[in-house]
Amino acid sequence: SLYMQLEITGHHIEVTPALNSYIKEKLERIKRHFDQVLNVHVILEVENKTLHSAEATIHVSGNQIYANAKEDNMYASIDALCDKLDRQVLKHKDKLKNHHRDENLRTIQLQAAD
């Protein structure tokens, strides 16, 4: 499997080995969408002692994909975050695909114009 650069930062929360491996496991699903190295930065934060916030930025082929989630426990936040990331990634891939399709159409139109 392709390798992923993963950085996890915690604010007012200790990033335990359990949280660490939970995040890695969850990101496997997102990693499968890509055929290049992913650079992922996850920030976990506990706000007002109760609100657990998880956010992530993925750098891939010159683009940035961002998502965040807030729940009342960190595992729920990570779940929600990864669902959002998954959707963002699919949207990003669609955009790339459509961009290529438009480029190809333009080429065909140019050839037709000759």
DAJO-V77738 format. One line per field, one symbol per residue. ss: DSSP state (~ for helix, > for strand, _ for the rest). psi: psi as a letter, one per 40 degrees, with the letter a starting at -180 (. if undefined). Layout:
ss->???
psi->???
This chain:
ss->___>>>>>>>>_____~~~~~~~~~~~~~~~______>>>>>>>>>>___>>>>>>>>>>__>>>>>>>>>__~~~~~~~~~~~~~~~~~~~~~~~~~~~~~~~~~~~~~~~~_
psi->iiihhhhhhhhfihgiddddddddddedddddeifihihhhhhhhhhfedhhhhiihhhhfeihhiiiihaeidddddddddddddddddddddddddddddddddddddddd.
